[in-house]
Amino acid sequence: MFGVEECKQVFIELPANMEKEVDKAQNEFMSFVQKSAKLRAPRFSGQLAESITKAQLRIGKWQLTVESPYGFFQEYGWNARILRSEERRVGK
Protein backbone atom coordinates (compact mmCIF):
# COMPACT_ATOMS: atom_id res chain seq x y z
CA MET A 1 0.00 0.00 0.00
CA PHE A 2 1.31 3.42 -0.89
CA GLY A 3 1.41 6.28 1.54
CA VAL A 4 0.55 9.86 0.67
CA GLU A 5 4.15 10.81 -0.11
CA GLU A 6 4.63 7.85 -2.45
CA CYS A 7 1.37 8.72 -4.27
CA LYS A 8 2.48 12.33 -4.68
CA GLN A 9 5.78 11.15 -6.13
CA VAL A 10 4.01 8.90 -8.66
CA PHE A 11 1.88 11.82 -9.87
CA ILE A 12 4.94 14.06 -10.14
CA GLU A 13 6.71 11.48 -12.27
CA LEU A 14 3.85 11.22 -14.77
CA PRO A 15 4.62 12.84 -18.11
CA ALA A 16 3.53 16.45 -18.45
CA ASN A 17 1.78 15.70 -21.72
CA MET A 18 -0.23 12.76 -20.40
CA GLU A 19 -3.52 14.10 -21.79
CA LYS A 20 -2.06 14.37 -25.29
CA GLU A 21 -0.67 10.84 -25.08
CA VAL A 22 -4.03 9.46 -23.98
CA ASP A 23 -5.69 11.34 -26.83
CA LYS A 24 -3.22 9.85 -29.32
CA ALA A 25 -3.97 6.36 -28.01
CA GLN A 26 -7.71 7.02 -28.32
CA ASN A 27 -7.21 8.22 -31.89
CA GLU A 28 -5.33 5.02 -32.76
CA PHE A 29 -8.05 2.91 -31.14
CA MET A 30 -10.84 4.75 -32.95
CA SER A 31 -8.97 4.32 -36.25
CA PHE A 32 -8.85 0.57 -35.59
CA VAL A 33 -12.57 0.45 -34.75
CA GLN A 34 -13.43 2.50 -37.87
CA LYS A 35 -11.35 0.24 -40.10
CA SER A 36 -12.92 -2.86 -38.56
CA ALA A 37 -16.44 -1.47 -39.05
CA LYS A 38 -15.71 -0.59 -42.68
CA LEU A 39 -14.38 -4.09 -43.36
CA ARG A 40 -17.50 -5.69 -41.87
CA ALA A 41 -19.97 -3.43 -43.71
CA PRO A 42 -21.88 -5.04 -46.60
CA ARG A 43 -20.49 -4.12 -50.02
CA PHE A 44 -23.69 -4.06 -52.09
CA SER A 45 -23.35 -0.35 -52.90
CA GLY A 46 -20.38 0.63 -50.69
CA GLN A 47 -22.42 3.54 -49.30
CA LEU A 48 -22.46 2.17 -45.76
CA ALA A 49 -18.69 1.63 -45.60
CA GLU A 50 -17.99 5.09 -47.01
CA SER A 51 -20.28 6.76 -44.48
CA ILE A 52 -18.45 5.42 -41.39
CA THR A 53 -16.40 8.32 -40.03
CA LYS A 54 -14.69 9.27 -36.80
CA ALA A 55 -14.57 12.72 -35.30
CA GLN A 56 -12.94 14.28 -32.28
CA LEU A 57 -15.50 16.20 -30.25
CA ARG A 58 -12.92 17.54 -27.82
CA ILE A 59 -9.68 16.35 -26.27
CA GLY A 60 -10.33 12.90 -24.88
CA LYS A 61 -13.74 12.43 -26.55
CA TRP A 62 -14.16 10.74 -29.93
CA GLN A 63 -17.25 9.73 -31.87
CA LEU A 64 -17.82 7.15 -34.59
CA THR A 65 -20.76 8.01 -36.84
CA VAL A 66 -22.62 6.34 -39.69
CA GLU A 67 -24.43 8.67 -42.10
CA SER A 68 -25.96 5.98 -44.30
CA PRO A 69 -29.76 5.83 -44.09
CA TYR A 70 -29.74 2.07 -43.52
CA GLY A 71 -26.80 2.07 -41.09
CA PHE A 72 -29.13 1.94 -38.08
CA PHE A 73 -30.81 -1.23 -39.33
CA GLN A 74 -27.47 -2.86 -40.10
CA GLU A 75 -26.24 -2.13 -36.57
CA TYR A 76 -29.35 -2.91 -34.53
CA GLY A 77 -31.19 -5.27 -36.86
CA TRP A 78 -34.88 -5.44 -37.57
CA ASN A 79 -37.71 -7.75 -36.62
CA ALA A 80 -38.69 -10.49 -39.00
CA ARG A 81 -42.36 -10.57 -39.91
CA ILE A 82 -43.97 -13.86 -38.95
CA LEU A 83 -46.80 -14.85 -41.28
CA ARG A 84 -49.81 -16.43 -39.68
CA SER A 85 -51.85 -19.07 -41.47
CA GLU A 86 -54.57 -16.51 -42.34
CA GLU A 87 -52.07 -14.26 -44.11
CA ARG A 88 -50.63 -17.08 -46.19
CA ARG A 89 -53.86 -17.74 -48.06
CA VAL A 90 -53.89 -16.25 -51.51
CA GLY A 91 -57.03 -14.44 -52.63
CA LYS A 92 -58.75 -14.27 -49.23
One Martini backbone bead per residue (centre of mass of N, CA, C, O) as a GRO file, in nm:
protein
   92
    1MET     BB    1   0.097   0.035   0.022
    2PHE     BB    2   0.052   0.363  -0.023
    3GLY     BB    3   0.141   0.664   0.052
    4VAL     BB    4   0.122   0.995   0.013
    5GLU     BB    5   0.414   1.042  -0.089
    6GLU     BB    6   0.416   0.824  -0.309
    7CYS     BB    7   0.176   0.937  -0.471
    8LYS     BB    8   0.299   1.210  -0.535
    9GLN     BB    9   0.542   1.096  -0.692
   10VAL     BB   10   0.387   0.959  -0.918
   11PHE     BB   11   0.252   1.223  -1.027
   12ILE     BB   12   0.519   1.371  -1.089
   13GLU     BB   13   0.628   1.140  -1.297
   14LEU     BB   14   0.438   1.213  -1.489
   15PRO     BB   15   0.368   1.321  -1.775
   16ALA     BB   16   0.287   1.632  -1.898
   17ASN     BB   17   0.150   1.488  -2.174
   18MET     BB   18  -0.083   1.283  -2.103
   19GLU     BB   19  -0.336   1.380  -2.259
   20LYS     BB   20  -0.208   1.351  -2.542
   21GLU     BB   21  -0.144   1.048  -2.523
   22VAL     BB   22  -0.433   0.953  -2.480
   23ASP     BB   23  -0.544   1.076  -2.742
   24LYS     BB   24  -0.366   0.910  -2.933
   25ALA     BB   25  -0.474   0.634  -2.842
   26GLN     BB   26  -0.769   0.691  -2.918
   27ASN     BB   27  -0.718   0.738  -3.216
   28GLU     BB   28  -0.608   0.456  -3.278
   29PHE     BB   29  -0.858   0.302  -3.183
   30MET     BB   30  -1.066   0.439  -3.372
   31SER     BB   31  -0.928   0.350  -3.632
   32PHE     BB   32  -0.969   0.049  -3.583
   33VAL     BB   33  -1.279   0.053  -3.560
   34GLN     BB   34  -1.334   0.178  -3.837
   35LYS     BB   35  -1.196  -0.039  -4.007
   36SER     BB   36  -1.365  -0.275  -3.902
   37ALA     BB   37  -1.643  -0.163  -3.990
   38LYS     BB   38  -1.577  -0.141  -4.295
   39LEU     BB   39  -1.514  -0.447  -4.337
   40ARG     BB   40  -1.817  -0.542  -4.229
   41ALA     BB   41  -1.953  -0.407  -4.444
   42PRO     BB   42  -2.156  -0.407  -4.686
   43ARG     BB   43  -2.100  -0.420  -5.067
   44PHE     BB   44  -2.330  -0.341  -5.257
   45SER     BB   45  -2.259  -0.005  -5.267
   46GLY     BB   46  -2.060   0.130  -5.026
   47GLN     BB   47  -2.210   0.346  -4.850
   48LEU     BB   48  -2.164   0.247  -4.561
   49ALA     BB   49  -1.852   0.248  -4.553
   50GLU     BB   50  -1.819   0.555  -4.633
   51SER     BB   51  -1.999   0.667  -4.372
   52ILE     BB   52  -1.767   0.592  -4.183
   53THR     BB   53  -1.680   0.804  -3.908
   54LYS     BB   54  -1.448   1.015  -3.737
   55ALA     BB   55  -1.456   1.226  -3.434
   56GLN     BB   56  -1.350   1.510  -3.257
   57LEU     BB   57  -1.495   1.681  -2.997
   58ARG     BB   58  -1.258   1.650  -2.789
   59ILE     BB   59  -1.042   1.608  -2.560
   60GLY     BB   60  -1.107   1.263  -2.506
   61LYS     BB   61  -1.341   1.277  -2.747
   62TRP     BB   62  -1.504   1.036  -2.945
   63GLN     BB   63  -1.666   0.965  -3.274
   64LEU     BB   64  -1.882   0.730  -3.432
   65THR     BB   65  -2.023   0.747  -3.760
   66VAL     BB   66  -2.340   0.701  -3.949
   67GLU     BB   67  -2.494   0.825  -4.259
   68SER     BB   68  -2.652   0.601  -4.342
   69PRO     BB   69  -2.984   0.511  -4.369
   70TYR     BB   70  -2.912   0.181  -4.303
   71GLY     BB   71  -2.722   0.167  -4.046
   72PHE     BB   72  -2.916   0.106  -3.814
   73PHE     BB   73  -3.014  -0.176  -3.919
   74GLN     BB   74  -2.734  -0.307  -3.926
   75GLU     BB   75  -2.675  -0.273  -3.619
   76TYR     BB   76  -2.981  -0.352  -3.481
   77GLY     BB   77  -3.181  -0.442  -3.673
   78TRP     BB   78  -3.473  -0.651  -3.739
   79ASN     BB   79  -3.790  -0.761  -3.764
   80ALA     BB   80  -3.949  -1.034  -3.831
   81ARG     BB   81  -4.208  -1.152  -4.024
   82ILE     BB   82  -4.485  -1.333  -3.915
   83LEU     BB   83  -4.677  -1.567  -4.063
   84ARG     BB   84  -4.992  -1.645  -4.076
   85SER     BB   85  -5.229  -1.853  -4.196
   86GLU     BB   86  -5.416  -1.618  -4.302
   87GLU     BB   87  -5.182  -1.471  -4.477
   88ARG     BB   88  -5.117  -1.715  -4.683
   89ARG     BB   89  -5.362  -1.675  -4.830
   90VAL     BB   90  -5.486  -1.664  -5.146
   91GLY     BB   91  -5.758  -1.441  -5.204
   92LYS     BB   92  -5.852  -1.365  -4.874
   0.00000   0.00000   0.00000
